[in-house]
Amino acid sequence: MKVSVIIKALNEEANIERSIQSALHAVSKIPGGGEVILADSLSTDQTVALAQQHPVVIAQLKNPRDRSCGIGAQLGFNVAQGEYLYILDADMEFHDGFLTSCVQHLDDNPQCAGVGGLITEMETSNREFLERYKRKANTLVKAGKVSFLGMGGLYRRCAIQQVGYFTNKTLNSYEEFELGARLNNQGWELTRLNIPGVMHYGYQIGEYALLLKRLKTGYIYGLGELLRSVWRKPYFVFTLRNLRQIRIYAAYFAWFAVAVLGLLFSVFSALPVWLPLFWLLLPVVALAVKKRGLSAAVYTVVSGVFNGWGMLAGFVKSKPSDPMAEFEFQVVS
């Protein structure tokens, strides 16, 4: 079998049929054939029931405590038969012909371990998704050689086997970066083609509600968990060099910590209170001018501090564990 499309899902009844139909259509165009696998993290809605109406393989976790962003692709990998494996989130849909182009690229470039395409963001009312889409330096919208394939890609099975596992099941986010770090460490290349890849239908909720949702799901801790997992690994420096978010979130959190300490210090000393207040307002004013709007500036600062705290908390609270340790799952008929 040529291709396995692994769809990661948890309570995605609103999106799953669109994603499955898109994947089935895509693999039908692949010479050598393909399969579609739903990797379900014990959904409690109609996700699995809807998937059972289609010719797909359904692999499902047995223990809800195993849920994480990182476990989805690994769950699918455990049952996949394809020479190439695509990671597709359940809220994504293939552009027509894209998967065929990915297969052709891997066939023609044996040094390439993974290939993706440009991401089309369908939910632009949420400032978080819109800002991410606008950042042209972001690997999601920049073609060529990349350090990792965020938001999915097609990977070569033999490359995954060489680096030990598909995705780190202990991570609540950034699992695709961690995969890219391991592949780069072994000399493999990753490429993003300059063609539309997938359409992403993000959460239709406000940006602050999204921050709270990421706290509830544990997503906010993923960057710190990633740093803890690569600590003392050969690709630790690679991680620091290639993830700008680490430096940005660390700067926001340090700035906020200094402001809070300054305010506390002003209560018990002769330090004028206006000094820490000025320090607190400085980035908000600067960003308001840059972004031409106060609300965008406030959200950027709040998000930066929130993510900085999450990164620190994730690093401190996460414990070293074996990403290759087995976990229980079942194939649902």
Secondary structure, 3 states (H helix, E strand, C coil): CCEEEEEEECCCCCCHHHHHHHHHHHHHCCCCCEEEEEEECCCCCCHHHHHCCCCCEEEEECCHHHCCCCHHHHHHHCCCCCCEEEEEECCEEECCCHHHHHHHHHHHCCCEEEEEEEEEECCCCCHHHHHHHHCCCCCCCCCEECCCCCCCEEEEHHHHHHCCCCCCCCCCCCHHHHHHHHHHHCCCEEEEEEEEEEEECCCCCCHHHHHHHHHHHCHHHHHHHHHHHHCCCCCHHHHHHHCHHHHHHHHHHHHHHHHHHHHHHHHCCCCCCHHHHHHHHHHHHHHHHHHCCHHHHHHHHHHHHHHHHHHHHHHHHCCCCCCCCCCCEEEEC
